[in-house]
Amino acid sequence: MYTGVEALEHYLHDDSRRGAAPRHAFSGAAGGAPCGDLVRLSLSLERGRVAAARFDADGCAATIAAGAAVAEAADGAGVLDAASIGPARISAALGGLSPQGRHAAELAADALHRALAAAASSGQGLLGPPAGAERVLVAMSGGVDSAVAALLERRRGAEVVAVTLKLWADRHTDGARSCCSPEAVVGARDLAHGLGLPHLTLDLETAFRDTVVEGFLRGHEAGRTPNPCVVCNGEVRIDAMLALARRVGASALATGHYARVADDGAGPLLAAPADSAKDQTYMLTALGPESLAALRFPLADVTKPRVRELAATAGLPVATKRESQDLCFLAGEGKRSFLARHARLRERPGEIVDAGGRVVGRHRGHHNFTVGQRRGLGVGAAAPLYVLATDAAANRVVVGPRAALARWQVRVSDAVLLRPGDRVDRVKLRYRSRPIGCVVAGAAGRHPELRLELAEPAYGVAPGQTACLMDGELVVGHATIAA
């Protein structure tokens, strides 16, 4: 075992694993401008192990030595052992690095994990089922909820593998406030390694951009108020992680959502958690039964204060971390600025009219308004005014009193009933709204259009939002509110 300067010198001149990438290898690189230091690492995987690791590096002596050290540590290791390697282990192999030199270890670790991310995102099988304890893949965002979910799964006796999604990178947004930015990936990886867990990254940025962000932009262009989180969970994130769980030999995927899975005798359904104030079933409502059957929600019976208490007791650095309230791809950037950059929805002056068509004001673009909105209208009136509708084609915003928002019927499209319509007795029309009584007719299955009959008037029913159809605390269907 080399120590101090001797270790650094050894790895600086160790070219035994330096060279071209092996055939069919997965590669990752970290560094470059502005520091000039760069580490490239390539891994060839066979039967759950790193059959060969090769590196190249440019820059200072510490960077070149770190590249050799990480290649040596990964070469021949099991995939999960390689996924457990972080900057601290690389720094230790080099005899300890100064705070300035630690940057080299961080680059080498990042190159390794980018190579592993390429493998995780490839669709290739990585591991078979474990010989001993059950293996569970846990989604870790870098926040307290997912960290405690991982902690609880490990305490239950499962072999835990952490995964973080890379969904969005944008220099205009604040990566530190996002749950899926490159910065969030590094933070979640450090947190997983602090818990002694192997960590993988799954890169879904292309699918996220094409499905979630483009849908968000098109919805606003058309005058709707889309719900990107429902789309992301239902069409992008969860099923991709479930597929990765199968490829690493895990029996289930666990997440830090506040929800539960219940079986009513006809198969699994989403159900409300113990902490009603944190209920996230609305955002998960588009998940199908096949997905629910392989999902686990460790926080189903835990309240948020208890989650923070568990995190503090375990010494987790995220115990008091604040929750982000932004959409992950906005992360500190206002919606108006984002739409202007990505959808070319810049200022477009138009009329604000009342229900009779009388012009009562002006606006800067219909896409800045949603049904039920009260603030930001810039129109004076004897009584408060609310947005009743937006007309994308005419670039017009219709306003009126709150009473005019009342809806006793709601037309929905693209409906999925997991159980017959006569099971539906409530509906949630917005994430934070309370469920209200509801009747709907229809057989179990898909319906291009349905009509919901409400037991009381709903206010601010916005086209594009999700209707979460419920039987008591069970989610038995979902649909999109139509214009």
JOGIKA-V855825 format. One record per pair of residues at least 12 apart in sequence whose ideal C-beta (glycine too) atoms are under 10 Angstrom apart, sorted by the first residue. I is the first residue (numbers start at 1). GAP is how many residues later the second one is. Records with the same first field share a line. If there is no record, write none. Layout:
I: GAP, GAP
//
This chain:
1: 91, 92, 94
2: 91, 92, 93
3: 89, 91, 92, 93
4: 90, 91, 92
5: 89, 90
6: 89
7: 58, 62, 85, 86, 87, 88, 89, 90
8: 53, 54, 56, 57, 58, 61, 85, 86, 87, 88, 89, 93, 96
9: 52, 56, 85, 86
10: 55, 58, 59, 83, 84, 85
11: 50, 51, 53, 54, 55, 56, 57, 58, 59, 60, 61, 79, 82, 83, 84
12: 45, 48, 49, 50, 51, 52, 53, 54, 55, 56, 57, 82
13: 48, 51, 52, 55
14: 41, 50, 51, 53, 54, 55, 57, 58
15: 40, 49, 53
16: 38, 52, 55, 56, 59
17: 24, 25, 35, 36, 37, 38, 39, 50, 51, 52, 53, 54, 55, 57, 58
18: 36, 37, 38, 39, 46, 49, 50, 53
19: 23, 35, 36, 37, 52
20: 22, 34, 36
21: 19, 20, 21, 22, 23, 31, 32, 33, 34, 35, 94
22: 20, 21, 22, 23, 29, 30, 31, 32
23: 19, 21, 29
24: 18, 20, 21, 22, 27, 100
25: 16, 17, 18, 19, 20, 25, 26, 27, 28, 29, 90, 93, 94
26: 15, 16, 17, 18, 19, 24, 88, 89, 90, 91, 92, 93, 94, 95, 96, 98
27: 13, 14, 15, 16, 27, 84, 87, 88, 91, 92
28: 12, 13, 14, 15, 82, 83, 84, 85, 86, 87, 88, 89, 90, 91, 173
29: 12, 13, 27, 28, 78, 81, 82, 85, 86
30: 33, 37, 76, 77, 78, 79, 80, 81, 82, 83, 84, 85
31: 26, 27, 28, 32, 36, 72, 73, 75, 76, 77, 79, 80
32: 26, 27, 75
35: 24, 25, 28, 68, 69, 72
36: 22, 23, 24, 27
37: 20, 21, 22, 23, 25, 26, 27, 29, 30, 66, 67, 70, 71
38: 18, 19, 20, 21, 25, 26, 29, 69, 73
39: 16, 17, 18, 19, 20, 24, 25, 27, 28, 29, 31, 32, 65, 66, 67, 68, 69, 70, 71, 72, 73, 75
40: 14, 15, 16, 17, 18, 27, 71, 74, 75
41: 12, 13, 14, 15, 16, 26, 29, 30, 33, 67, 68, 69, 70, 71, 72, 73, 74, 75
42: 12, 13, 14, 29, 69, 73, 76
43: 12, 28, 31, 32, 34, 36, 39, 69, 72, 73, 75, 76
44: 31, 75
45: 34, 37, 70, 71, 74, 77, 79, 80, 81, 82
47: 31, 32, 78, 79, 80, 81
48: 30, 31, 32, 77, 78, 79, 80, 200, 201
49: 25, 26, 27, 28, 29, 30, 31, 32, 33, 78
50: 21, 23, 24, 25, 26, 27, 28, 29, 31, 32, 62, 65, 66, 69
51: 24, 25
52: 19, 22, 23, 24
53: 17, 18, 19, 20, 21, 22, 23, 24, 29, 59, 62
54: 13, 17, 20, 21
55: 12, 13, 14, 15, 16, 17, 19, 20, 53, 56, 57, 60
56: 15, 55
57: 13, 14, 47, 50, 51, 54
59: 44, 45, 48
60: 40, 41, 43, 44
61: 40, 43
62: 29, 32, 35, 36, 38, 39, 40, 41, 42, 43, 45, 46
63: 38, 40, 41, 42, 44, 45
64: 40, 44
65: 25, 28, 29, 30, 32, 36, 39, 40, 43
66: 21, 24, 25, 27, 28, 31, 35, 36, 37, 38, 39, 40, 41, 42, 43, 45
67: 23, 37, 40, 41, 44, 45
68: 25, 26, 40
69: 16, 20, 21, 22, 23, 24, 25, 35, 36, 39
70: 12, 15, 17, 19, 20, 23, 34, 35, 37, 38, 39, 40, 41, 42, 43, 45
71: 37, 40, 41
72: 18, 21
73: 12, 16, 17, 20, 35, 36, 39
74: 34, 38, 41, 42
78: 49, 120
79: 37, 40, 41, 47, 48, 82, 119, 121, 169, 170
80: 36, 46, 47, 50, 55, 79, 81, 117, 118, 119, 120, 168, 169
81: 117
82: 30, 31, 33, 34, 37, 116, 118
83: 29, 30, 33, 36, 37, 43, 78, 79, 80, 106, 109, 110, 114, 115, 116, 117, 118, 165
84: 77, 78, 108, 109, 112, 113, 114, 115
85: 23, 24, 27, 28, 31, 108, 113, 114
86: 19, 20, 22, 23, 24, 26, 27, 103, 104, 106, 107, 108, 113
87: 15, 16, 17, 18, 19, 20, 21, 22, 23, 99, 102, 103, 106
88: 14, 17, 18, 21, 102, 105, 106
89: 16, 20, 104
90: 12, 14, 15, 16, 17, 18, 19, 22
91: 13, 14, 15, 17, 18
92: 13
93: 12, 15
94: 14
106: 80, 84
109: 77, 80, 81, 84
110: 72, 75, 76, 79
113: 51, 72, 73, 76, 86, 87, 88
114: 52, 68, 71, 87, 89
116: 82, 83, 84, 85
117: 46, 47, 49, 68, 82, 83, 84, 85, 86
118: 83, 85
119: 81, 128
120: 43, 80, 81, 82, 83, 124, 127, 128
121: 45, 79, 80, 81, 82, 83, 84, 85, 119, 123
122: 125
123: 120, 121, 124
124: 123
125: 121, 122, 123, 124
126: 35, 74, 118, 120, 121, 122, 123
127: 34, 120, 121, 122, 123
128: 119, 120, 121
129: 117, 119, 120, 121, 122
130: 28, 29, 31, 118, 119, 120, 121
131: 118
132: 25, 27
133: 21, 23, 24, 25, 26, 27
134: 19, 22, 23, 24, 25, 26, 116, 117, 118
135: 23, 24, 25, 26, 110, 113, 114, 115, 116, 117
136: 13, 14, 17, 18, 20, 21, 22, 23, 24, 25, 109, 112, 114, 115, 116, 117, 118, 160, 162
137: 16, 21, 23, 24, 25, 26, 63, 65, 104, 105, 107, 108, 109, 110, 111, 112, 113, 114, 115, 116, 117, 118, 157, 159
138: 12, 13, 14, 15, 16, 20, 22, 23, 24, 25, 54, 57, 59, 61, 103, 107, 112, 114, 115, 116, 117, 118, 158, 160
139: 23, 24, 25, 26, 40, 49, 63, 98, 99, 102, 105, 106, 114, 115, 116, 117, 118
140: 20, 21, 22, 23, 24, 25, 39, 44, 45, 47, 48, 49, 51, 52, 55, 57, 59, 60, 114, 115, 116
141: 23, 24, 37, 38, 39, 43, 44, 46, 47, 50, 114, 115, 177, 183, 187
142: 22, 34, 36, 37, 38, 39, 41, 42, 43, 44, 45, 46, 47, 48, 49, 50, 176, 179
143: 36, 41, 44, 45, 48, 113, 164, 168, 175, 178, 179, 180, 181
144: 47, 112, 160, 163, 164, 166, 167, 168, 172, 173, 174, 175, 176, 177, 178, 179
145: 110, 111, 112, 113, 133, 135, 153, 154, 157, 159, 162, 163, 166, 173, 176, 178
146: 16, 18, 33, 42, 45, 46, 108, 109, 110, 111, 152, 153, 172
147: 15, 41, 44, 45, 47, 48, 50, 109, 160, 163, 164, 167, 169, 170, 171, 172, 174
148: 108, 150, 151, 154, 158, 159, 160, 161, 162, 163, 166, 168, 170, 171
149: 105, 106, 107, 108, 147, 148, 149, 150, 153, 158
150: 12, 41, 42, 45, 47, 104, 105, 106, 148, 166
151: 44, 46, 147, 156, 159, 160, 162, 163, 165
152: 102, 104, 144, 146, 147, 150, 155, 158
153: 44, 99, 101, 143, 145
154: 41, 42, 43
155: 143, 155, 159
156: 98, 140, 142
158: 92, 93, 94, 96, 138, 140
159: 38, 39, 90, 91
160: 32, 35, 36, 37, 38, 90, 94
161: 31, 36, 37, 38, 39, 83, 84, 87, 88, 89
162: 26, 27, 29, 30, 31, 33, 35, 36, 37, 38, 39
163: 25, 29, 35, 36, 37, 38, 39, 77, 78, 81, 82, 85, 87, 90
164: 15, 16, 20, 21, 22, 23, 24, 25, 27, 28, 35, 36, 37, 38, 77
165: 14, 15, 19, 20, 23, 36, 37, 38, 39, 40, 43, 67, 71, 72, 75, 76, 79, 163
166: 14, 15, 16, 18, 19, 35, 36, 37, 38, 39, 42
167: 12, 13, 14, 17, 18, 35, 36, 37, 38, 39, 40, 41, 42, 45, 46, 65, 69, 70, 161, 162
168: 12, 13, 14, 16, 36, 37, 40, 41, 44, 45, 159, 160, 161, 162, 163
169: 12, 13, 14, 16, 36, 160
170: 43, 159, 160, 161, 163, 168, 171, 172
172: 158, 159, 160, 161, 165, 166, 169, 170
173: 153, 154, 155, 156, 157, 158, 159, 160, 164, 165
174: 150, 152, 156, 157, 158, 159
175: 12, 156, 157
176: 148, 155, 156
177: 145, 147, 148, 149, 151, 153, 154, 155, 156
178: 146, 148, 149, 150, 151, 152, 153, 154
179: 144, 145, 147, 149, 152
180: 24, 25, 28, 52, 57, 148, 149, 151
181: 147, 148, 150
182: 19, 23
183: 148
184: 140, 144, 147
185: 14, 16, 17, 18
186: 15
187: 130, 131, 134
188: 13, 130
189: 12
190: 127
191: 125, 126, 127, 130
194: 120, 121, 122, 123, 124
195: 119, 120, 121
198: 50
200: 41, 44, 47, 48
202: 35, 38, 39, 41, 42
203: 37
204: 28, 32, 33, 36, 37
207: 25, 28, 29, 30, 33
208: 20, 23, 24, 27, 28, 29, 32, 120, 121
209: 120, 133
210: 26
211: 17, 20, 21, 23, 24, 25
212: 14, 16, 17, 18, 19, 20, 21, 23, 24, 25, 115, 116, 117
213: 15, 18, 19, 114, 115, 116, 125, 129, 130
214: 128, 129
215: 12, 13, 16, 17, 20, 249
216: 12, 15, 16, 111, 113, 114, 119, 122, 123, 126, 127, 248
217: 121, 122, 125, 126, 127, 128, 150
218: 125
219: 12, 124, 148, 244, 245, 246, 261
220: 115, 118, 119, 122, 123, 125, 145, 146, 147, 148, 150, 170, 172, 244
221: 118, 122, 123, 124, 145, 146, 171
222: 144, 145, 168, 170, 171, 241, 242, 261
223: 143, 144, 146, 147, 148, 166, 167, 168, 169, 170, 171, 172, 173, 174, 240, 241, 260
224: 143, 146, 147, 166, 168, 238, 239, 240, 241, 256, 257, 258, 259
225: 142, 144, 145, 146, 147, 148, 165, 205, 235, 237, 238, 239, 240, 256
226: 236, 237, 238, 239, 240, 254
227: 55, 56, 58, 59, 100, 203, 204, 235, 237, 238, 239, 253, 254
228: 55, 99, 100, 101, 102
229: 51, 53, 54, 55, 57, 98, 99, 202, 237
230: 52, 53, 54, 55, 56, 57, 201, 235, 236, 238, 248, 250
231: 55, 235, 249
232: 51, 54, 95, 96, 97
233: 22, 24, 47, 50, 51, 52, 53, 54, 58
234: 49, 50, 51, 52, 53, 54, 57, 182, 232, 244
235: 51, 52
237: 18
238: 15, 17, 19, 46, 48, 49, 50, 53, 54, 56, 57
239: 14, 48, 49, 51, 52, 55
240: 13
241: 12, 13, 14, 50, 53, 54
242: 45, 48, 49, 51, 52, 53
245: 49, 50
246: 48
250: 44
251: 43, 45
252: 41, 42, 43, 44
253: 38, 41, 42, 43
254: 41, 42, 43, 44, 45
255: 25, 29, 40, 41, 42, 43, 44
256: 24, 41, 42, 43, 46, 51
257: 13, 16, 21, 22, 23, 24, 26, 27, 38, 40, 41, 42, 43
258: 14, 15, 16, 17, 18, 19, 20, 21, 22, 23, 25, 26, 39, 41, 42, 43, 44, 45, 46, 49
259: 12, 13, 14, 19, 20, 21, 22, 23, 24, 25, 26, 28, 33, 36, 38, 40, 41, 216
260: 12, 13, 14, 19, 21, 35, 36, 37, 39, 40, 41, 213, 214
261: 26, 28, 30, 31, 32, 33, 34, 35, 36, 39
262: 30, 38, 211, 212, 213
263: 26, 29, 30, 211
264: 154, 155, 159, 207, 208, 210, 212
266: 23, 152, 153, 157, 178, 210
267: 22, 23, 25, 26, 151, 152
268: 19, 20, 21, 22, 23, 24, 25, 26, 27, 150
269: 12, 18, 20, 23, 149, 150, 201, 202, 204, 205, 206, 207, 208
270: 12, 14, 15, 16, 17, 19, 22, 25, 27, 148, 198, 200, 203, 204, 205, 206, 208
271: 21, 26, 29, 199, 200, 201, 202, 203, 204
272: 28, 163, 198, 200, 201, 202, 203
273: 24, 26, 27, 28, 29, 30, 200
274: 25, 26, 27, 28, 29, 32
275: 24, 25, 26, 27, 28, 29, 30, 31, 32
276: 27, 158, 197
277: 26, 27, 155
278: 21, 24, 25, 26, 29, 45
279: 149, 152, 153, 194
280: 17, 19, 151
281: 16, 147, 150, 187, 189, 192, 193, 194
282: 146, 147, 148, 149, 150, 151, 153, 183, 184, 185, 186, 188, 193, 196
283: 148, 183, 185
284: 13, 184, 191, 194
285: 131, 133, 143, 181, 182, 183, 184, 185, 190, 191, 192, 193, 194
286: 128, 130, 180, 182, 189, 192, 193, 194
287: 188, 191
288: 128, 130
289: 129
292: 126, 183
304: 19
307: 12
308: 12, 13
329: 13
334: 34
335: 32, 33
336: 28, 29, 31, 32
339: 26, 28, 29
340: 25, 27
343: 24
345: 20, 21, 22, 23
346: 18, 19, 21
347: 16, 17, 18, 21
348: 15, 16, 17, 18, 19, 20, 47
349: 13, 14, 15, 16, 46
350: 12, 13, 14, 15, 16, 40, 41, 44, 45, 46, 47
351: 12, 15, 40, 43, 44, 45, 46, 47
352: 14, 17, 25, 26, 27, 33, 35, 44, 45, 46, 47
353: 35, 36, 38, 41, 43, 44, 45, 46, 47
354: 25, 27, 31, 34, 44, 45, 46, 47, 50
355: 33, 34, 43, 44, 45, 46, 49
356: 42, 44
357: 39, 41
359: 37
360: 17, 19, 20, 21, 25, 37, 38, 39, 40
361: 16, 17, 18, 19, 20, 24, 36, 38
362: 16, 17, 35
363: 13, 14, 15, 16, 24, 27, 32, 33, 34, 36
364: 14
365: 25, 30, 32
366: 21, 23, 24, 25, 26, 27, 28, 29, 30, 31
367: 23, 25, 28
368: 22, 29
369: 18, 20, 21, 28, 29, 30
370: 17, 20, 90, 92, 93, 94, 95
371: 15, 16, 17, 18, 19, 27, 34, 36, 88, 89, 90, 91, 92, 93, 94, 110, 112
372: 14, 15, 16, 30, 33, 58, 86, 87, 88, 89, 90, 93
373: 12, 13, 14, 15, 17, 24, 26, 87, 89
374: 12, 13, 25, 28, 86
377: 20, 22
379: 18, 20
381: 18, 19, 20
382: 19
383: 17, 18, 19, 20
384: 15, 17, 18
385: 14, 15, 16, 17, 19
386: 12, 13, 14, 15, 16, 17, 18, 19, 73, 74
387: 12, 13, 18, 73, 75
388: 12, 13, 14, 16, 17, 72
389: 15, 16, 73, 74, 94
390: 72, 73, 93
391: 92
392: 91
402: 57, 58
403: 54, 56
404: 55
405: 52, 53, 54, 55, 56
406: 48, 50, 51, 52, 53, 54, 55
407: 22, 45, 47, 50, 51, 52, 53, 54, 74
408: 44, 45, 46, 47, 48, 49, 50
409: 42, 43, 44, 45, 48, 49, 52
410: 17, 19, 28, 30, 40, 41, 42, 43, 44, 48, 51, 53, 57, 69, 71, 72
411: 38, 39, 40, 41, 50, 52, 56, 68, 70, 71, 72
412: 15, 17, 28, 35, 36, 37, 38, 39, 40, 51, 53, 54, 55, 57, 65, 66, 67, 68, 69, 70
413: 34, 35, 36, 37, 50, 54, 66, 67, 68, 69, 70
414: 32, 33, 34, 35, 36, 64, 65, 66, 68
415: 25, 27, 30, 31, 32, 33, 34, 35, 36, 37, 52, 54, 62, 63, 64, 65, 67
416: 28, 29, 30, 31, 53, 60, 61, 62, 63
417: 23, 25, 26, 27, 28, 29, 30, 33, 52, 59, 60, 61, 62
418: 26, 27, 51, 53, 56, 57, 58, 59, 60
419: 24, 25, 50, 52, 55, 56, 57, 58
420: 20, 21, 22, 23, 24, 25, 51, 56, 57
421: 17, 18, 19, 20, 21, 22, 23, 26, 29, 31, 48, 55, 56
422: 17, 18, 19, 20, 21, 49
423: 17, 21, 46, 47, 48, 49, 51, 53, 54
424: 13, 14, 15, 16, 17, 18, 26, 28, 45, 46, 47, 52, 53
425: 12, 13, 14, 15, 30, 44, 45, 46, 47, 49, 51
426: 12, 28, 29, 42, 43, 44, 45, 46, 47, 48, 50
427: 12, 13, 25, 27, 28, 31, 40, 41, 42, 43, 50, 51, 52
428: 37, 38, 39, 40, 41, 42, 47, 50
429: 23, 25, 29, 30, 31, 32, 33, 36, 37, 38, 39, 52
430: 28, 30, 31, 32, 35, 36, 37, 38, 51
431: 34, 35, 37
433: 25, 26, 27, 28, 32, 35
435: 33, 34, 35, 37, 38
436: 16, 18, 19, 20, 21, 22
437: 16, 17, 18, 19
438: 14, 15, 16, 17, 18, 20, 29, 31, 32
439: 12, 13, 14, 15, 16
440: 12, 13, 27, 29, 36, 37, 39
441: 12
442: 27, 35
444: 32, 33
445: 32
446: 31, 33
447: 30, 32
449: 30, 33
450: 17, 19, 27, 29, 32
451: 31
452: 15, 17, 27, 29
458: 23
461: 20, 21
462: 19, 21
463: 17, 18, 19, 20
464: 16, 17, 18, 19
465: 15, 16
466: 12, 13, 14, 15
467: 12, 13, 14, 15
//
